[in-house]
Amino acid sequence: MFVKEAEQMLTEKLIPFWQGLRDNENGGFTGWMGYDLKKDAKAVKGCILHSRILWFFSTASMVLHRADLLDDAKHAYAFLRDHCIDRQYGGIYWSVNYDGTVSDSTKHTYNQAFAIYAFSAYYRASGDQEALKYAQSLYQMIEERCRDNQGYLEAFDREFHPISNEKLSDNKTLMAEGKVAEKTMNTLLHVFEGYSGLYEASHDPRVGKSMRWIISIFMECVYNPNKHRQEVFFDKDWNSLIDMQSYGHDIETSWLLDWGCSLLGDQKLDRQVQTADSDLAAEIYRSAYHKHSVWNECTEGKIDKTRVWWVQAESVLGFLNAFQRKPEHTEYLQAAADVWAYINEKLVDPREGSEWFWQVDDDGRPDAQKPIVEPWKCPYHNGRMCFEIIRRGIDAPH
């Protein structure tokens, strides 16, 4: 059931929807669709959004063995290559206007990492050596410009001078205390993800070495073994700034770190990572899995019970991964099936010409203030959930 329904989700919902946003006049894909399903053809086009669209169509072409989807990937690639790369100072912009001119020239490490992930996937799908070279050059740029001796820095101006990290410190409690994170779990996780995609494409030992270093940072600085969770926002020395647990990022990490580590072929390291990953999945199941779905986050003891689209997608995948690692824990397989059913009932927008709602409340009512598409709302989490279900070949319990 899982595999068949994942294929249907891709072929009947996700792929047609995102193909329908293709901008053949200005390049790339339309950057905004409101809750009312009205497109804004002149909206800003996020570079993260376009990296994720490129990754999505590239991976879809490989998983579904559909060469026709490479045309959509090529379209996204051309826009990212021609308009989102800073030819003067290097790196990927934060966003561009609908016509490809620069909107926000901020260089964020998070953004660079997703471009690496996208270019690497496009190279694997198409064999285009130029895409691999872009991924490799961005990797080198991050290692030279975006890190210190303790980890990865966050935000920079166009010329790579460090600036304040409001873009990934958007937390009301944190901001009320006048704090801005100088390092985040989120950026570290997705740098690891981007590097894992590049390592899968190139098997470059330098990238593998960087991945090992990131794993050590996770184990020593980010993962809190006493609470079986990750900390989220940090100062430059990895001191946590706030008592917060992001349920979605924890369940995402529980499988993503596992996947990246498996590429390295180091059994000893794999066992160390599995211990933390298993604890993260178990804690999410214990503390955040409720009403066949997963809550959003907990800050200073206050739980946000919103059901966010990407958190549910990552929860399906995280619980499936936990079950594969420990098949005796059938409760994880059941949880994955329950969240999948919740997604189809509550988060998939039944309206023609739509995709998924951004979020629903504790009673399953969609938030009409949230758009269907914007710079962060993309086919990456839900698409990847489907790809991984197909790749792993797990079916739901009857």
C-alpha positions as CSV (number, residue, x, y, z in Angstrom):
1,M,0.0,0.0,0.0
2,F,2.7,2.5,0.9
3,V,4.7,2.1,-2.3
4,K,1.6,2.2,-4.6
5,E,0.2,5.3,-2.8
6,A,3.5,7.1,-2.8
7,E,3.8,6.6,-6.6
8,Q,0.2,7.9,-6.9
9,M,1.0,11.0,-4.8
10,L,4.0,11.7,-7.0
11,T,2.4,11.1,-10.4
12,E,-1.1,12.4,-9.7
13,K,-0.5,15.3,-7.3
14,L,3.1,16.5,-6.8
15,I,4.6,16.3,-10.2
16,P,1.6,17.8,-12.2
17,F,1.3,20.6,-9.6
18,W,4.9,21.7,-9.8
19,Q,5.0,21.3,-13.6
20,G,2.1,23.7,-13.7
21,L,4.2,26.4,-12.0
22,R,6.8,26.3,-14.7
23,D,7.5,29.9,-16.0
24,N,8.4,29.5,-19.7
25,E,8.5,33.2,-20.2
26,N,11.0,34.4,-17.5
27,G,12.6,31.1,-16.6
28,G,12.3,29.0,-13.4
29,F,9.1,28.4,-11.6
30,T,6.4,30.8,-10.2
31,G,7.4,31.7,-6.7
32,W,4.0,32.3,-5.0
33,M,0.5,30.8,-4.9
34,G,-1.9,32.0,-2.3
35,Y,-4.3,29.9,-0.3
36,D,-6.9,31.1,-2.8
37,L,-4.8,29.2,-5.5
38,K,-4.0,32.4,-7.3
39,K,-0.5,32.6,-8.7
40,D,1.6,35.8,-8.5
41,A,3.6,35.7,-11.7
42,K,5.8,38.6,-10.5
43,A,6.6,37.2,-7.1
44,V,10.1,36.9,-5.9
45,K,11.7,33.5,-6.8
46,G,13.5,32.0,-3.8
47,C,16.8,30.4,-4.6
48,I,16.2,27.7,-2.0
49,L,12.9,27.0,-3.7
50,H,14.6,26.6,-7.0
51,S,17.3,24.3,-5.6
52,R,14.6,22.1,-4.1
53,I,12.6,22.0,-7.3
54,L,15.8,21.1,-9.2
55,W,16.5,18.3,-6.7
56,F,12.9,17.1,-6.9
57,F,12.6,16.7,-10.6
58,S,16.1,15.3,-10.9
59,T,15.4,12.7,-8.2
60,A,11.9,12.0,-9.6
61,S,13.4,11.2,-13.0
62,M,15.7,8.6,-11.4
63,V,13.3,7.0,-9.0
64,L,10.4,6.7,-11.5
65,H,12.7,6.0,-14.4
66,R,11.1,8.8,-16.4
67,A,13.4,10.6,-18.8
68,D,10.7,13.2,-19.6
69,L,11.1,14.7,-16.1
70,L,14.7,15.6,-16.9
71,D,13.2,18.4,-19.1
72,D,11.7,20.0,-16.0
73,A,14.9,19.5,-14.1
74,K,16.9,21.1,-16.9
75,H,14.5,24.1,-16.8
76,A,15.1,24.6,-13.1
77,Y,18.9,24.0,-13.6
78,A,19.1,26.7,-16.2
79,F,17.4,29.3,-14.0
80,L,19.6,28.4,-11.0
81,R,22.7,28.5,-13.1
82,D,22.0,31.6,-15.1
83,H,20.3,33.8,-12.4
84,C,21.0,32.6,-8.9
85,I,24.8,32.2,-9.0
86,D,26.8,35.4,-8.2
87,R,29.4,35.4,-11.0
88,Q,31.4,38.2,-9.3
89,Y,31.7,37.1,-5.7
90,G,30.6,33.5,-5.9
91,G,27.9,31.6,-4.1
92,I,24.1,31.5,-4.4
93,Y,21.9,34.5,-3.7
94,W,19.0,34.3,-1.3
95,S,16.4,35.3,-3.9
96,V,15.9,36.8,-7.3
97,N,13.0,38.7,-8.8
98,Y,10.5,37.0,-11.2
99,D,12.7,38.1,-14.2
100,G,15.9,36.7,-12.7
101,T,17.4,40.0,-11.5
102,V,18.8,40.0,-7.9
103,S,16.3,40.6,-5.1
104,D,18.2,39.7,-1.9
105,S,22.0,39.2,-2.4
106,T,22.5,37.6,1.1
107,K,24.7,34.6,1.0
108,H,23.6,32.0,3.6
109,T,25.4,28.8,4.2
110,Y,22.0,27.0,4.3
111,N,21.3,28.2,0.8
112,Q,24.7,27.1,-0.6
113,A,24.1,23.6,0.9
114,F,20.8,23.2,-0.9
115,A,22.3,24.2,-4.2
116,I,25.0,21.5,-3.7
117,Y,22.3,19.0,-3.0
118,A,20.4,20.1,-6.2
119,F,23.4,20.2,-8.5
120,S,24.6,16.8,-7.3
121,A,21.2,15.2,-8.0
122,Y,21.0,16.8,-11.4
123,Y,24.5,15.5,-12.3
124,R,23.4,12.0,-11.2
125,A,20.2,12.2,-13.3
126,S,21.7,13.8,-16.4
127,G,25.4,13.2,-16.4
128,D,26.0,16.9,-16.9
129,Q,29.6,17.5,-15.7
130,E,29.0,21.2,-15.4
131,A,26.5,20.6,-12.6
132,L,29.0,18.5,-10.7
133,K,31.6,21.3,-11.1
134,Y,29.1,23.8,-9.6
135,A,28.4,21.5,-6.7
136,Q,32.1,21.0,-6.1
137,S,33.0,24.7,-6.3
138,L,30.2,25.5,-3.8
139,Y,31.5,22.9,-1.4
140,Q,35.0,24.4,-1.6
141,M,33.6,27.9,-1.1
142,I,31.7,26.8,2.1
143,E,34.9,25.2,3.5
144,E,36.9,28.3,2.8
145,R,34.5,31.1,3.6
146,C,31.6,29.8,5.8
147,R,33.2,27.9,8.7
148,D,35.4,28.4,11.7
149,N,37.3,25.8,13.7
150,Q,34.1,24.7,15.5
151,G,31.5,24.5,12.8
152,Y,29.7,26.4,10.1
153,L,28.8,30.0,10.2
154,E,25.4,31.2,8.9
155,A,24.8,34.5,7.2
156,F,27.0,36.8,5.0
157,D,26.5,39.8,2.7
158,R,27.2,39.5,-1.0
159,E,30.9,39.7,-0.5
160,F,30.9,37.2,2.3
161,H,31.3,39.5,5.2
162,P,29.5,38.0,8.2
163,I,26.1,39.6,9.0
164,S,23.4,38.9,11.6
165,N,21.5,35.6,11.1
166,E,17.8,36.7,11.4
167,K,16.9,34.5,8.4
168,L,17.4,31.3,10.5
169,S,16.8,32.8,13.9
170,D,13.2,33.6,13.3
171,N,11.9,32.5,16.7
172,K,9.7,34.8,18.8
173,T,11.1,33.7,22.2
174,L,14.6,34.1,21.0
175,M,14.0,37.5,19.4
176,A,12.1,38.8,22.4
177,E,15.3,38.2,24.4
178,G,17.3,40.1,21.9
179,K,19.3,37.0,20.8
180,V,20.3,35.9,17.3
181,A,21.8,32.5,16.7
182,E,25.3,32.4,15.4
183,K,25.1,28.7,14.7
184,T,22.0,26.5,14.2
185,M,21.3,22.8,14.2
186,N,19.2,23.4,11.0
187,T,22.1,24.8,8.9
188,L,24.5,22.1,10.2
189,L,22.0,19.4,9.3
190,H,21.5,20.6,5.7
191,V,25.2,21.2,5.1
192,F,25.6,17.5,6.0
193,E,22.7,16.7,3.6
194,G,24.2,18.7,0.8
195,Y,27.6,17.1,1.3
196,S,26.0,13.7,1.5
197,G,24.4,14.3,-1.9
198,L,27.8,15.4,-3.3
199,Y,29.6,12.4,-1.8
200,E,27.0,10.1,-3.3
201,A,27.7,11.7,-6.7
202,S,31.5,12.0,-6.5
203,H,32.9,9.9,-3.7
204,D,35.3,12.7,-3.1
205,P,37.3,11.8,0.0
206,R,37.6,15.4,1.0
207,V,33.8,15.6,1.2
208,G,33.7,12.4,3.2
209,K,36.2,13.9,5.7
210,S,33.9,17.0,6.0
211,M,30.9,14.7,6.7
212,R,32.8,12.9,9.4
213,W,33.6,16.3,11.0
214,I,30.0,17.3,10.9
215,I,28.9,14.1,12.5
216,S,31.4,14.7,15.4
217,I,29.9,18.2,15.9
218,F,26.4,16.7,16.1
219,M,27.5,14.1,18.6
220,E,29.5,16.5,20.8
221,C,27.7,19.8,20.5
222,V,24.2,19.5,19.1
223,Y,22.7,16.2,20.3
224,N,21.7,16.3,24.0
225,P,21.9,12.7,25.3
226,N,20.3,13.6,28.6
227,K,17.1,14.8,26.9
228,H,17.3,12.5,23.8
229,R,16.9,15.5,21.5
230,Q,18.9,18.2,19.7
231,E,19.4,21.7,20.7
232,V,18.4,24.3,18.1
233,F,19.9,27.7,18.4
234,F,23.5,28.4,19.6
235,D,26.1,31.1,20.1
236,K,29.4,30.8,18.3
237,D,30.8,28.3,20.8
238,W,27.7,25.9,20.7
239,N,26.1,27.1,23.9
240,S,22.4,26.6,23.6
241,L,20.4,29.9,23.6
242,I,16.9,28.6,24.3
243,D,15.1,25.6,25.7
244,M,13.5,24.3,22.6
245,Q,12.8,21.1,20.8
246,S,12.0,21.1,17.1
247,Y,10.1,17.8,16.6
248,G,10.3,18.0,12.9
249,H,14.0,18.5,12.7
250,D,14.6,15.8,15.3
251,I,12.7,13.1,13.3
252,E,14.3,14.4,10.1
253,T,17.8,14.1,11.6
254,S,17.0,10.6,12.9
255,W,17.0,9.2,9.3
256,L,19.0,11.8,7.4
257,L,22.1,11.5,9.5
258,D,21.7,7.7,9.3
259,W,21.5,7.9,5.5
260,G,24.6,10.1,5.1
261,C,26.6,8.1,7.5
262,S,25.8,4.9,5.6
263,L,27.4,6.3,2.5
264,L,30.7,6.4,4.3
265,G,30.8,2.7,4.9
266,D,32.2,3.0,8.4
267,Q,30.5,0.5,10.6
268,K,31.9,1.8,13.9
269,L,30.7,5.4,13.1
270,D,27.4,3.9,11.8
271,R,26.8,2.3,15.2
272,Q,27.5,5.5,17.1
273,V,25.1,7.5,14.8
274,Q,22.4,4.8,15.1
275,T,22.4,5.1,18.8
276,A,21.6,8.8,18.7
277,D,19.2,8.4,15.8
278,S,17.3,5.7,17.6
279,D,17.0,7.9,20.7
280,L,15.7,10.8,18.6
281,A,13.0,8.7,16.9
282,A,11.9,7.1,20.2
283,E,11.6,10.4,21.9
284,I,9.5,11.9,19.1
285,Y,7.2,8.8,19.3
286,R,6.9,9.3,23.0
287,S,6.6,13.0,23.3
288,A,5.2,14.4,20.0
289,Y,3.2,11.7,18.3
290,H,-0.4,12.4,19.0
291,K,-3.7,11.8,17.2
292,H,-1.9,9.9,14.5
293,S,0.3,12.9,13.7
294,V,3.3,14.8,15.1
295,W,3.2,18.2,16.8
296,N,5.4,21.0,15.6
297,E,7.7,22.0,18.4
298,C,8.1,22.8,22.1
299,T,9.6,26.1,23.4
300,E,10.2,26.7,27.1
301,G,7.8,23.9,27.9
302,K,5.0,25.2,25.7
303,I,3.9,22.8,22.9
304,D,2.9,24.1,19.5
305,K,0.3,21.5,18.4
306,T,0.2,22.8,14.8
307,R,0.6,20.0,12.2
308,V,3.0,21.4,9.6
309,W,3.2,19.8,6.2
310,W,6.9,19.1,6.2
311,V,6.9,17.8,9.8
312,Q,4.4,15.1,8.9
313,A,6.3,14.1,5.8
314,E,9.6,13.7,7.7
315,S,7.7,11.8,10.4
316,V,6.6,9.1,8.0
317,L,10.1,8.7,6.8
318,G,11.7,8.9,10.3
319,F,9.3,6.3,11.7
320,L,9.9,4.0,8.7
321,N,13.6,4.3,9.1
322,A,13.3,3.5,12.8
323,F,11.3,0.4,12.0
324,Q,13.8,-0.7,9.4
325,R,16.6,-0.4,12.0
326,K,14.6,-2.2,14.7
327,P,11.9,-4.4,13.0
328,E,10.8,-5.7,16.4
329,H,9.4,-2.2,17.1
330,T,6.3,-2.6,14.9
331,E,4.8,0.5,16.6
332,Y,7.0,2.6,14.4
333,L,5.6,1.0,11.2
334,Q,2.1,1.6,12.5
335,A,2.9,5.2,13.4
336,A,4.2,5.8,9.8
337,A,1.0,4.3,8.4
338,D,-1.1,6.5,10.8
339,V,0.7,9.7,9.8
340,W,0.5,8.8,6.1
341,A,-3.3,8.4,6.6
342,Y,-3.4,11.8,8.4
343,I,-1.6,13.5,5.6
344,N,-4.0,12.2,3.0
345,E,-7.0,13.1,5.1
346,K,-6.0,16.5,6.5
347,L,-3.0,18.0,4.7
348,V,-3.5,17.1,1.0
349,D,-5.6,19.8,-0.5
350,P,-8.5,18.2,-2.3
351,R,-9.0,21.3,-4.5
352,E,-8.1,20.9,-8.2
353,G,-4.9,22.7,-9.0
354,S,-3.5,22.6,-5.5
355,E,-1.0,20.5,-3.6
356,W,-0.7,20.3,0.2
357,F,-1.9,22.8,2.8
358,W,1.0,24.5,4.7
359,Q,-0.4,23.5,8.1
360,V,-3.6,22.5,10.0
361,D,-4.5,23.2,13.6
362,D,-5.0,20.6,16.4
363,D,-8.5,19.9,15.0
364,G,-7.3,19.4,11.4
365,R,-8.5,22.8,10.1
366,P,-6.2,24.3,7.4
367,D,-4.6,27.7,8.0
368,A,-6.0,30.0,5.3
369,Q,-3.3,32.6,6.1
370,K,-0.6,30.3,4.7
371,P,0.1,30.1,1.0
372,I,0.3,26.9,-1.0
373,V,3.7,28.1,-2.6
374,E,6.3,30.5,-1.4
375,P,10.1,30.6,-1.0
376,W,10.0,27.8,1.7
377,K,7.0,25.8,0.5
378,C,8.3,23.3,-2.0
379,P,8.2,19.7,-3.3
380,Y,11.2,18.7,-1.3
381,H,9.9,17.2,2.0
382,N,6.8,15.5,0.6
383,G,8.5,14.5,-2.6
384,R,11.4,13.0,-0.7
385,M,9.1,11.1,1.5
386,C,7.5,9.5,-1.5
387,F,10.9,8.7,-3.1
388,E,12.2,7.0,0.0
389,I,9.1,4.9,0.5
390,I,9.5,3.7,-3.1
391,R,13.3,3.2,-2.7
392,R,12.9,1.3,0.6
393,G,10.0,-0.8,-0.7
394,I,8.2,-1.0,2.7
395,D,4.4,-1.6,2.7
396,A,2.1,-0.5,5.5
397,P,0.6,-2.9,8.0
398,H,-2.9,-4.2,7.2
